[in-house]
Amino acid sequence: MPPMSTLRTFIQAVNSGETNITRVLTLLMRHPAQWQENSEDITVNPLSSFLNTLFTAPGRMTDREIAHIEDQWPMEQKEALREDVLRAIEVGRPMIFKWTLTSATDPATDVVWPPDSTPLDIPVQVTFRSPRAGVTFSREFQGDDNDVVIDV
C-alpha cells in the first residue's frame, strides 16, 4: 500500500487487492514479451532509470509510491521478484499483482506460477503482504479535511 493513502483508497485496496502500484505493475506485465529487449535494464538495487521511466509515465506511479518501493520493500523480496519478472518476460507469461494485509510481523511477497503445461495466457499471481501492525492513521494531510490518512 502506498504511503499516505486516504481511508477511501485504503478500504478499496483491502476489498479489491488493487493499489495504484499493483495496477501499474499489472498493466506493465500484461504483455511481458514487449520488455525482452530491455530485460538487462531491469534492476532493483537501486531501481534502474528504465524502471523509473516506466513507473513515472503519466497516469502511473507518484514519486511517493516509487520511494515506497525503493525504501520500504525488502531488497531480497525485490530481487526475487525481479527474477520472476525476468522469467515471465522470457517465456511471455503475464503477471497479475495484488496487495493484502497480513498478521505476520514482516512484509512478504508470494509468487505463484501456473504449471508449465498451462497456456501462456494464464498469468503468474503475485501478492504483496503488508503487516497489519505497520498500519498507522494520521490526520496530517494536505487535502480534504474529511480524509484520514493511512501509512502502510
HUTA-V700175 format. One record per pair of residues at least 24 apart in sequence whose ideal C-beta (glycine too) atoms are under 10 Angstrom apart, sorted by sequence separation. I is the first residue (numbers start at 1). J is the second residue. D is the distance in whole Angstrom. If there is no record, write none. Layout:
# HUTA-V700175
i:I j:J d:D
i:I j:J d:D
This chain:
# HUTA-V700175
i:46 j:70 d:6
i:87 j:111 d:10
i:106 j:130 d:10
i:107 j:131 d:6
i:44 j:69 d:8
i:45 j:70 d:10
i:46 j:71 d:10
i:84 j:109 d:9
i:88 j:113 d:9
i:91 j:116 d:9
i:93 j:118 d:9
i:102 j:127 d:9
i:104 j:129 d:7
i:106 j:131 d:6
i:28 j:54 d:6
i:44 j:70 d:9
i:85 j:111 d:10
i:87 j:113 d:8
i:93 j:119 d:9
i:94 j:120 d:8
i:97 j:123 d:10
i:102 j:128 d:10
i:103 j:129 d:10
i:104 j:130 d:9
i:105 j:131 d:6
i:27 j:54 d:10
i:28 j:55 d:8
i:84 j:111 d:5
i:93 j:120 d:5
i:94 j:121 d:7
i:96 j:123 d:5
i:97 j:124 d:9
i:98 j:125 d:7
i:99 j:126 d:10
i:100 j:127 d:6
i:102 j:129 d:4
i:104 j:131 d:6
i:105 j:132 d:10
i:106 j:133 d:10
i:107 j:134 d:8
i:81 j:109 d:6
i:83 j:111 d:9
i:92 j:120 d:5
i:93 j:121 d:8
i:94 j:122 d:8
i:95 j:123 d:6
i:96 j:124 d:7
i:97 j:125 d:8
i:98 j:126 d:7
i:99 j:127 d:7
i:100 j:128 d:7
i:101 j:129 d:7
i:102 j:130 d:7
i:103 j:131 d:8
i:104 j:132 d:9
i:105 j:133 d:7
i:106 j:134 d:9
i:25 j:54 d:10
i:28 j:57 d:10
i:44 j:73 d:9
i:46 j:75 d:10
i:77 j:106 d:10
i:80 j:109 d:7
i:84 j:113 d:8
i:91 j:120 d:7
i:92 j:121 d:9
i:93 j:122 d:7
i:94 j:123 d:4
i:95 j:124 d:4
i:96 j:125 d:6
i:97 j:126 d:5
i:98 j:127 d:5
i:99 j:128 d:5
i:100 j:129 d:6
i:101 j:130 d:6
i:102 j:131 d:6
i:103 j:132 d:6
i:104 j:133 d:9
i:105 j:134 d:9
i:24 j:54 d:8
i:25 j:55 d:9
i:45 j:75 d:6
i:77 j:107 d:7
i:81 j:111 d:7
i:93 j:123 d:7
i:94 j:124 d:7
i:95 j:125 d:8
i:96 j:126 d:7
i:97 j:127 d:8
i:98 j:128 d:7
i:99 j:129 d:8
i:100 j:130 d:8
i:101 j:131 d:7
i:102 j:132 d:7
i:103 j:133 d:8
i:24 j:55 d:7
i:44 j:75 d:7
i:47 j:78 d:9
i:51 j:82 d:10
i:77 j:108 d:7
i:78 j:109 d:8
i:80 j:111 d:8
i:93 j:124 d:6
i:95 j:126 d:6
i:96 j:127 d:9
i:97 j:128 d:7
i:98 j:129 d:10
i:99 j:130 d:7
i:101 j:132 d:5
i:102 j:133 d:9
i:24 j:56 d:10
i:27 j:59 d:9
i:28 j:60 d:8
i:46 j:78 d:10
i:74 j:106 d:8
i:77 j:109 d:4
i:88 j:120 d:10
i:101 j:133 d:10
i:102 j:134 d:10
i:24 j:57 d:9
i:27 j:60 d:8
i:44 j:77 d:10
i:45 j:78 d:7
i:74 j:107 d:6
i:76 j:109 d:9
i:77 j:110 d:10
i:91 j:124 d:10
i:101 j:134 d:9
i:21 j:55 d:9
i:44 j:78 d:4
i:45 j:79 d:7
i:51 j:85 d:10
i:73 j:107 d:7
i:74 j:108 d:9
i:77 j:111 d:10
i:101 j:135 d:7
i:24 j:59 d:9
i:25 j:60 d:10
i:43 j:78 d:10
i:44 j:79 d:6
i:72 j:107 d:8
i:74 j:109 d:8
i:88 j:123 d:8
i:23 j:59 d:10
i:24 j:60 d:5
i:25 j:61 d:9
i:43 j:79 d:9
i:44 j:80 d:10
i:73 j:109 d:8
i:88 j:124 d:6
i:23 j:60 d:9
i:24 j:61 d:5
i:44 j:81 d:8
i:45 j:82 d:9
i:87 j:124 d:8
i:23 j:61 d:9
i:44 j:82 d:5
i:88 j:126 d:10
i:20 j:59 d:10
i:21 j:60 d:9
i:43 j:82 d:7
i:85 j:124 d:9
i:20 j:60 d:8
i:21 j:61 d:6
i:42 j:82 d:6
i:84 j:124 d:7
i:20 j:61 d:6
i:21 j:62 d:10
i:24 j:65 d:8
i:44 j:85 d:9
i:85 j:126 d:9
i:20 j:62 d:8
i:84 j:126 d:7
i:39 j:82 d:10
i:42 j:85 d:7
i:21 j:65 d:5
i:25 j:69 d:10
i:42 j:86 d:7
i:20 j:65 d:6
i:21 j:66 d:9
i:81 j:126 d:7
i:107 j:152 d:9
i:19 j:65 d:8
i:39 j:85 d:9
i:40 j:86 d:9
i:21 j:68 d:7
i:39 j:86 d:6
i:42 j:89 d:8
i:81 j:128 d:9
i:21 j:69 d:7
i:19 j:68 d:10
i:35 j:85 d:8
i:36 j:86 d:10
i:39 j:89 d:5
i:35 j:86 d:9
i:38 j:89 d:9
i:39 j:90 d:7
i:77 j:128 d:9
i:101 j:152 d:8
i:21 j:73 d:10
i:37 j:89 d:10
i:32 j:85 d:8
i:35 j:88 d:9
i:36 j:89 d:6
i:99 j:152 d:9
i:32 j:86 d:9
i:35 j:89 d:5
i:36 j:90 d:7
i:32 j:87 d:9
i:33 j:88 d:9
i:34 j:89 d:8
i:35 j:90 d:10
i:73 j:128 d:8
i:25 j:81 d:9
i:29 j:85 d:7
i:32 j:88 d:5
i:33 j:89 d:7
i:36 j:92 d:8
i:28 j:85 d:9
i:32 j:89 d:5
i:33 j:90 d:9
i:4 j:62 d:9
i:31 j:89 d:10
i:32 j:90 d:8
i:33 j:91 d:9
i:34 j:92 d:9
i:72 j:130 d:9
i:2 j:61 d:8
i:3 j:62 d:10
i:5 j:64 d:10
i:29 j:88 d:6
i:32 j:91 d:8
i:33 j:92 d:4
i:2 j:62 d:7
i:4 j:64 d:6
i:5 j:65 d:10
i:25 j:85 d:9
i:29 j:89 d:8
i:32 j:92 d:6
i:33 j:93 d:9
i:3 j:64 d:6
i:4 j:65 d:10
i:31 j:92 d:8
i:32 j:93 d:7
i:33 j:94 d:9
i:2 j:64 d:6
i:3 j:65 d:8
i:32 j:94 d:6
i:72 j:134 d:9
i:2 j:65 d:4
i:31 j:94 d:7
i:32 j:95 d:7
i:1 j:65 d:10
i:2 j:66 d:9
i:3 j:67 d:8
i:4 j:68 d:9
i:29 j:93 d:9
i:30 j:94 d:5
i:2 j:67 d:9
i:3 j:68 d:5
i:29 j:94 d:6
i:30 j:95 d:8
i:2 j:68 d:5
i:29 j:95 d:4
i:30 j:96 d:9
i:1 j:68 d:8
i:2 j:69 d:9
i:28 j:95 d:9
i:29 j:96 d:8
i:3 j:71 d:9
i:26 j:94 d:8
i:29 j:97 d:8
i:3 j:72 d:8
i:26 j:95 d:7
i:28 j:97 d:9
i:2 j:72 d:10
i:25 j:95 d:7
i:26 j:96 d:5
i:27 j:97 d:9
i:25 j:96 d:9
i:26 j:97 d:5
i:25 j:97 d:4
i:26 j:98 d:9
i:24 j:97 d:9
i:25 j:98 d:10
i:22 j:96 d:8
i:23 j:97 d:8
i:22 j:97 d:4
i:21 j:97 d:8
i:22 j:98 d:6
i:23 j:99 d:10
i:22 j:99 d:5
i:18 j:96 d:10
i:19 j:97 d:9
i:21 j:99 d:7
i:17 j:96 d:9
i:18 j:97 d:8
i:19 j:98 d:9
i:17 j:97 d:9
i:18 j:98 d:7
i:19 j:99 d:5
i:72 j:152 d:9
i:17 j:98 d:4
i:18 j:99 d:7
i:16 j:98 d:8
i:17 j:99 d:6
i:16 j:99 d:9
i:17 j:100 d:6
i:68 j:151 d:10
i:68 j:152 d:9
i:13 j:98 d:9
i:14 j:99 d:9
i:13 j:99 d:6
i:14 j:100 d:8
i:13 j:100 d:9
i:14 j:101 d:7
i:33 j:120 d:9
i:13 j:101 d:9
i:32 j:120 d:10
i:10 j:101 d:10
i:32 j:123 d:9
i:32 j:124 d:9
i:30 j:123 d:9
i:29 j:123 d:8
i:29 j:124 d:8
i:2 j:99 d:9
i:26 j:123 d:9
i:29 j:126 d:9
i:1 j:99 d:6
i:1 j:100 d:9
i:1 j:101 d:8
i:26 j:126 d:9
i:25 j:126 d:8
i:25 j:128 d:9
i:22 j:126 d:8
i:22 j:127 d:9
i:22 j:128 d:7
i:21 j:128 d:8
i:19 j:128 d:8
i:17 j:127 d:8
i:17 j:128 d:9
i:19 j:130 d:10
i:13 j:130 d:10
i:10 j:135 d:8
i:1 j:128 d:8
i:10 j:137 d:9
i:1 j:130 d:6
i:5 j:135 d:10
i:7 j:137 d:8
i:1 j:134 d:9
i:3 j:136 d:10
i:19 j:152 d:9
i:1 j:135 d:8
i:4 j:138 d:8
i:6 j:141 d:8
i:4 j:140 d:9
i:8 j:144 d:10
i:14 j:150 d:10
i:4 j:141 d:7
i:6 j:143 d:8
i:13 j:150 d:9
i:4 j:142 d:10
i:6 j:144 d:8
i:8 j:146 d:9
i:9 j:147 d:9
i:10 j:148 d:9
i:4 j:143 d:9
i:7 j:146 d:9
i:8 j:147 d:7
i:10 j:149 d:9
i:11 j:150 d:9
i:13 j:152 d:9
i:6 j:146 d:9
i:7 j:147 d:6
i:8 j:148 d:9
i:9 j:149 d:10
i:10 j:150 d:4
i:6 j:147 d:4
i:7 j:148 d:4
i:9 j:150 d:8
i:10 j:151 d:10
i:5 j:147 d:9
i:6 j:148 d:7
i:7 j:149 d:8
i:8 j:150 d:10
i:10 j:152 d:8
i:4 j:147 d:10
i:5 j:148 d:10
i:6 j:149 d:6
i:7 j:150 d:6
i:5 j:149 d:7
i:6 j:150 d:7
i:4 j:149 d:5
i:5 j:150 d:5
i:3 j:149 d:9
i:4 j:150 d:8
i:5 j:151 d:8
i:3 j:150 d:9
i:4 j:151 d:6
i:5 j:152 d:7
i:2 j:150 d:9
i:3 j:151 d:5
i:4 j:152 d:10
i:1 j:150 d:7
i:2 j:151 d:9
i:3 j:152 d:7
i:1 j:151 d:8
i:2 j:152 d:8
i:1 j:152 d:4
